[in-house]
């Protein structure tokens, strides 16, 4: 079964130099369990197909039913060096919400 | 009975609208207005202003605030704390003082906080062998070949507290870390310790204040703006109410927003702001305290009211963060549009002709980028693009061309060399007059740590 991330979570992303963090907030406790199980750093990195050059760290934030993904070397050198249109990675959240999770 | 104060998140960035803050002041819904004007890159922008005119270098929206917002706020006894002083707080204070005096306002004490700007001290650090190594890759700053544009240390809240203790009505600070503005206010009102903190109670108090500051620092982003969790946002955003924290000296409180406004405050909108720009939630590092947000308790209490508690603190980090801006070169960009029919084929032909043209020109392009607007502009290679047949059916496609270059001649020559393709190239191409960017300065940030004993923030007062 496939679940669209946008149906079970919201997201917000922001920049710190060349690092982009994407907070993913589950819509319910059950959805949080699904996120924890299936939304791994590997899945996130793969979804961005080379936009994220470094490692992706995942922090679990149980009190907020949220996961925080810290994506290193993700912003083409950082906002002011970047040739991208989305220099600050504000739309990393949007792109992540497009993800479909394969639920086993 | 615990003491309560009200702090509004009155500004989220340099260029934010003053209307939300004006409404809060008129309705007297806050005791303090906290304005954050300094994103990571804002200091680079301010440095450019300062190089053109040494009396500039502050966030210029304070001039608008001084004419519109401050008189209303001061008439109600509301105090204002901002880092809009940027690279030139004292010049900002002189400017605000002049505007207020012209309006006939008297009895106001403006405080400036400086000491964060260490651009002129970089040679001294080198001479004294102060290690400045890049937090990302470990390289030494002294090996860097690019000229510095600005160098500012993220400083804490102690001087904000001191200025308020001494009766300041308006604080114009330099690079005080965004959330520390709230800590300075709360430490003043509740008589909390900052630099002399020594107990778990002290650290927990500071951590609570920092969390409030973090929620408020992006203005409307906490009260329903930019909120996927509230999409399709069934509320008005053109009159979005800015967030207001009601905080108690027992480290509890709630977030609400201005009355009679659009937007929304919910557990969801606050959650979204809390995760923003935070890395490890157990170690949110600020100059004054390391915050553990992992046990935070957020609850919807009633409509537009979310309670907050459960935040823990740990001792401050040994060193402070220093960000040095470096001028690496320039970015130039231009936009072109292609119409049906064959929009995609024409766009591809155009790109090919651009690349061929550039090989013949006396220019040095470090890197180039071609984005199809509406297709892969925002997400680049992370999205699959539709096949040519489908794209050729589009009524229009946009092309963005961006280049990096080291000298300030390449951009102009590169763009001037390709505009002829409007006549010589594929049919149905337009460029929009006035669009694009020529020679935008390309700056990199060199983030490093510096011993805190080298940094001594200073407060000065200006009486109106």
Boltz contact constraints between the chains, C-beta under 6 A:
constraints:
  - contact:
      token1: [A, 10]
      token2: [B, 228]
      max_distance: 6.0
  - contact:
      token1: [A, 10]
      token2: [B, 229]
      max_distance: 6.0
  - contact:
      token1: [A, 11]
      token2: [B, 228]
      max_distance: 6.0
  - contact:
      token1: [A, 12]
      token2: [B, 272]
      max_distance: 6.0
  - contact:
      token1: [A, 12]
      token2: [B, 276]
      max_distance: 6.0
  - contact:
      token1: [A, 14]
      token2: [B, 276]
      max_distance: 6.0
  - contact:
      token1: [A, 14]
      token2: [B, 277]
      max_distance: 6.0
  - contact:
      token1: [A, 17]
      token2: [B, 445]
      max_distance: 6.0
  - contact:
      token1: [A, 17]
      token2: [B, 447]
      max_distance: 6.0
  - contact:
      token1: [A, 21]
      token2: [B, 279]
      max_distance: 6.0
  - contact:
      token1: [A, 23]
      token2: [B, 275]
      max_distance: 6.0
  - contact:
      token1: [A, 25]
      token2: [B, 229]
      max_distance: 6.0
  - contact:
      token1: [A, 25]
      token2: [B, 271]
      max_distance: 6.0
  - contact:
      token1: [A, 48]
      token2: [B, 382]
      max_distance: 6.0
  - contact:
      token1: [A, 49]
      token2: [B, 381]
      max_distance: 6.0
  - contact:
      token1: [A, 49]
      token2: [B, 382]
      max_distance: 6.0
  - contact:
      token1: [A, 50]
      token2: [B, 381]
      max_distance: 6.0
  - contact:
      token1: [A, 51]
      token2: [B, 382]
      max_distance: 6.0
  - contact:
      token1: [A, 59]
      token2: [B, 280]
      max_distance: 6.0
  - contact:
      token1: [A, 59]
      token2: [B, 281]
      max_distance: 6.0
  - contact:
      token1: [A, 61]
      token2: [B, 281]
      max_distance: 6.0
  - contact:
      token1: [A, 63]
      token2: [B, 295]
      max_distance: 6.0
  - contact:
      token1: [A, 63]
      token2: [B, 296]
      max_distance: 6.0
  - contact:
      token1: [A, 64]
      token2: [B, 271]
      max_distance: 6.0
  - contact:
      token1: [A, 66]
      token2: [B, 275]
      max_distance: 6.0
  - contact:
      token1: [A, 68]
      token2: [B, 275]
      max_distance: 6.0
  - contact:
      token1: [A, 70]
      token2: [B, 279]
      max_distance: 6.0
  - contact:
      token1: [A, 78]
      token2: [B, 445]
      max_distance: 6.0
  - contact:
      token1: [A, 79]
      token2: [B, 41]
      max_distance: 6.0
  - contact:
      token1: [A, 80]
      token2: [B, 41]
      max_distance: 6.0
  - contact:
      token1: [A, 80]
      token2: [B, 443]
      max_distance: 6.0
  - contact:
      token1: [A, 81]
      token2: [B, 442]
      max_distance: 6.0
  - contact:
      token1: [A, 81]
      token2: [B, 444]
      max_distance: 6.0
  - contact:
      token1: [A, 83]
      token2: [B, 369]
      max_distance: 6.0
  - contact:
      token1: [A, 83]
      token2: [B, 402]
      max_distance: 6.0
  - contact:
      token1: [A, 85]
      token2: [B, 377]
      max_distance: 6.0
  - contact:
      token1: [A, 85]
      token2: [B, 378]
      max_distance: 6.0
  - contact:
      token1: [A, 86]
      token2: [B, 378]
      max_distance: 6.0
  - contact:
      token1: [A, 91]
      token2: [B, 378]
      max_distance: 6.0
  - contact:
      token1: [A, 95]
      token2: [B, 379]
      max_distance: 6.0
  - contact:
      token1: [A, 95]
      token2: [B, 382]
      max_distance: 6.0
